[in-house]
Amino acid sequence: MTSDAVKAAAAAAGFDLCGIAPAEGFPELAFLDEWLERGYHGEMQYLARNAERRADVRAVLPSARSVIMLGTVYNTDRPYSTECPGPSHAAVARYAWGDDYHTVIEERMRRLVEQLQSAIGAFEHRAYVDTGPVQERVYARYAGLGWIGKNTCLINEHLGSWLFLSAIITDLALEPDVAGADRCGRCTLCIDSCPTGALVAPYQLDSRRCLSYLTIEIKGAIPVEYRDAVASHAYGCDICQDVCPWNSKAAVSLDGAWQPREGLDRPPLLDLWRRTDDGLRALLKGSAMKRAGVRRLRRNLAVAIGNSGDPDAAAALEGHHEETCEDPLVKDHVAWAVEKLRG
């Protein structure tokens, strides 16, 4: 099996990028320990629990010799969140508009592995899409898929950074690609544009300040000092990618899996808020947004509506009587929003 054959099979399975990295311990992998020591992971304790395995893929698969890195473009033909209709519309991270990428890409990786096995027989492997103890961006860089930008996202000079990364760790001895060279130059637009200063230095993200972390990962209250900065973000944040010059001509995917589902195509905040809990569950079914669930989504919506500047929205917040809205967490954020809307 040659690297070229693997790449041809990956393209046939629906992947936009494929590269090979050697299964080695690269210098960038070691920064994880320092990042954890600084507490930048916040409540994401799973990152600390399996830090040793994340330091080298050979801790996951001792026989590993190569890492097949795969990239999938999820950018669709829609304006960026920085160009949304206005503060009354929900900003939802682009990756969550369509189907759950875990399910879609896992199936494509399964087909790819089956195709390779049919050609050469069984081989040891572990396949992950954002689910295993793998620092995908580091291996993607050494697989030649691009470079890790100052916003900590992998950037490909031809396709941009709207990429799902997935990895197949294998005992196959494949010819590796040349590592990607950093092309960020002196640009600091991503750092300058982050509303909470989460990019504390080039290539360093303090997750505790990141809007994606604040609206998705934390289970409790959004810290008051960051609620104004949440603006209209109902789920996640794309600002540091929106402003990246390498995304000015980013590739656009026509794949039906990534197209915005009905109800998530720049929806008005109040339309989402007025949905019943069952209606929100139906909207989140089969979506990556189900990670947050109805309770946290209502929390986020309350803050975003509070930032909308629409005084009439206060009545909508107070008048909603779904069981979730009686949850102390949601009630706290509703009270904050109503107070802000009414001055």
N, C-alpha and C positions, 0 to 999 in steps of 0.2 A: 504494500500500500504506500503510495507516494503522497506527499503533501498536496500536490496538484489534484490528485484524485479525490482527496478529502474535501478540498475546496469546491470541486465540481459537484460532489454529492451534497455539500451544504447549500449551494445555490439551488440545486434541484429540490431541496427540502424547504426552501422558502426564506433562506437567510441572505441578508444583503452584504454581509462581511464575514470573512473567515480567515483566520490566521493561526499560526502555530507558535507557541512559546515553549521553551524547554522547562521541564519541571525542576526549577532551581529556586534557591532562596535569594531573591533579589534585594538590594539595599532598601528600596522603598517599602518593602514588607515590614521592616523593623520599626518603622515610625508608628505603627499601631500601638505599641506598648506606651510610647510617650504620649500619644493622643489620648489613650485611656487614663493614664496617670493625671493628665490635666482635667479629667472629668468631662471632656467634650462629648462623651456618649450619652450623658444625662441618664434617663431612665432605661435606656436600651441595654440592660444588664446582660442580655444574651451575647453581646459583643465581647464583654469581658470574660464570660464563662468559657467561651471557646477560643480565646485569643491565641492559645498555643497552637491550635489546629490551623488558625487563620494565618499563622506565620509562614507556613510552607505547605503546599498541596501534598507533599509526601507524607505529611502527618495524617492526611485523609486517606490516601492510597499509597502505601509504602512502595509499591512496584511502579509508581508513576514515572514516566519518562518524558511525556509530552502533555501539553494542555491545548486542546482545540478550542480557540476562542471564537465566539460567534456574535455578530452584531445584527440587530433588526431595527430598521427605521420605523418610528411610530409617528413622525410628524405628518399632520394632515393639512389640507388646504383651508385653514382658518386663521384669523388674526391672532397675534400673540396676546397674552394676558395684559401686556402694557398698552394694548390697543383696544381693550374691551369697550363695550358701549358706554359704560360709566359705573359709578359706585353702587348703583342699584342692581347690578347684575353680578352673579356669582363667578368668581375666578376659581376654576378647578384645574389642577395640574394636568397638562396635556396627556400624560401617560395613562390617566385614569378615565379618559373620555369613552373609550370603547370597552372591549372585552378584557377580562383579567389576563394579563400577559403571562402570568405563571402557567395557566392552563394551556394557552395557545402555544407558547414556546416549548413547554415540556413535551407536547405532542409532536412538534416538529423535530425536537432532538431525538425523541424515540424513533421516529421514522429514519432519521439520519443514521443512528446507531445500527438499526436493522439493515439499512442499505450497506453499511460498511461490513457488518458481520456476514452478510450474504456473499460478499466479495472475498473476504479473507478468513472467515471463521470467527469463533468467539475470541474476545479479548477482554481484559479487565478494564473497567471504567467506572467513573462516577459522574453523573450529569446533574448540573445545578443551574437554575435561573433565579438568582437572588434569594436562594433558599439555603445554601450550604455555607460552610466556613471557608469561603474563598474570597480573596481580595481581587475581584474580577478586573477592576480597572488597571491594576498593576500588570496582571498577566496579559490583558488586552494591549497594553502599551508594548510589551515585549513580544507580542504576536504581530506587531506592525499594524494594528488597527487604528492607531492614532496616538495622541499624547494626553496626559492628564493635565487639564487646564487649571488656571488659577482659581476657577470656581469649583474645582475638585471633580468635574465631570470629564469623561473621556470625549475628546474632540477629534473628529476625522476631517482632514482638510478638504475632502470632496463632498462628504455627506452631512457634516455638522455634528452636533452633539445630541440630537434627539434619537438616542439609540438605547435599545434594551440589550444588555450584555448577558451572555450565558456561556457556560464553560463545560467542557467534557474533559475530565482528567483521565488519562489513559496510559496503559503500559506500552503502547505502540511507540516505536522509535521513528519519529517523523522529523523531516528537515525543518528547522525553525526559521521563522522570518526575521527580518531586521527590525529592531526596536524603533518605535516612532520617535521623531525628534520634536522637542518643544517648539511650538510656533506662536506662543502667546506674545512674545516680545515685550514691549514696554506697556502694553494695554492693561488697564486696571478697571475697565468699565463694570465688570461683574462685582468687584469689591466695592466700587463707589456707589453702585446702584442698590446694594442690599439694604433694605429698610431697617434692619435690626443690627447691622454690623456683624452678622454671623461669620462672614469671611474675615477672620481676625488677622490674616496675613495671606500672601499668595500661597495657594495650595493647601490652606489650613481652614477647616470649617469647625466652628464651635456649634455643634448640633443644638445645644440648649437655646440658642438664639434664632435658629432657622425656622422660618414659617412652616416649612414642611413638617419639621419635628413638632412644632407647637400645635399644629392642626391635625396631625395624624398619630404621632407616637405617644404623646403624654396622655395619660388616662384621666388626670384630674383637671384642675382649673388652669386656664391659660393665664400666666402671670399678668397682672394688671398693667405693668409697665410696657408690655408688648401688645396690648389689645388695640391701641390706635394703629400700630404698624401692621396689624393683620389686614386692615383696609377691607376689601371685599373678598378676601381669600377664604373660600368655604372648605377647600381641601387642597393642601399642598401649595407650592409656589414654583413659578418658572422664571422669575425675574432675571436671575443670573444667566440663564440661557437665552432669554428674550433679547438681552442687550449685547450678546456676544457677536462680534463681527463675523465670525465663522458661520453663524446661522443666518446671515443676511441672504444667502442663496442656498439654504439647507435643502437637502433632498426631501421630497414630498411622497408619502406613501398613499397608494390607492387601495391598500389592503382593507377589506371590509371589517376585519377584526379591530382596527384602530380608529375607525370613523366614529364621530360622536353619536352616542345613542340618544334616542329621543328623551328629552328632559335634562340633558347635560351639555347641550349646545348653546353656551352662553345664556343660561337660564336666569330670569329675574330672581333675586333673592327671596322675595315674598312668595313667588310661585312654589319654590322649594319648601319654604317654611309652612305654607298652608297645606301641603300634602299631609295625609294621615301617616301615622307610623308605618302602617302596612304598605302605604303607597311609597314611602321612602325605602322600605325593605325591598319592595319589588324593583325599584330603580337601581338599588345597589346589587341586586342578585346577578352573579356572573361578572361583576366588576371588581377591579382592584380596590374600589372605595369601600367595599364591605369590611375592610380591615378596621376602619374607624367605627363602623356601626352607626345606628340611628342616634344613640345618645350623644356621641361626640360630634356627629354631624350637626345636630341641633345646637349644641354648644357653639360650634363654629359659626353657624348661620346667625345666631343671636348677636354675636360680636360683629359680624359683617354688616348686619342690618343696623346695628347701633352706629356703625361708621358711615352709613349711607347718607346721613344728613336729611332724611325724609321724616319729618315729625309725625306724619300720619302713620308711619310704620309702627309707632309705639303701641297703638291700639291693636294692631295685628299680633304683636308679640304678647301682649297681656290677654288678648281674647282667645288664644289658642289653648285648648283644654285637653290635649292628648296626655296620656299617662306619662310619657317621657318628659313632657314639659313640667311636670310636678316633681321631677327628680331634682334633688338639691343642687346638683352640679349645673343643670340647665337653668334652673330658677335664678341662681347667682348671676349667670351671664345675661339672662333676660333683664334682670334688675339693673345691671350695669348699663345695658344698651338703652333701656327706657329712660334712665336718668340722663344719659348723654343726649338722646334725641330731644328730650324736653328741656334741656339746658339746666 
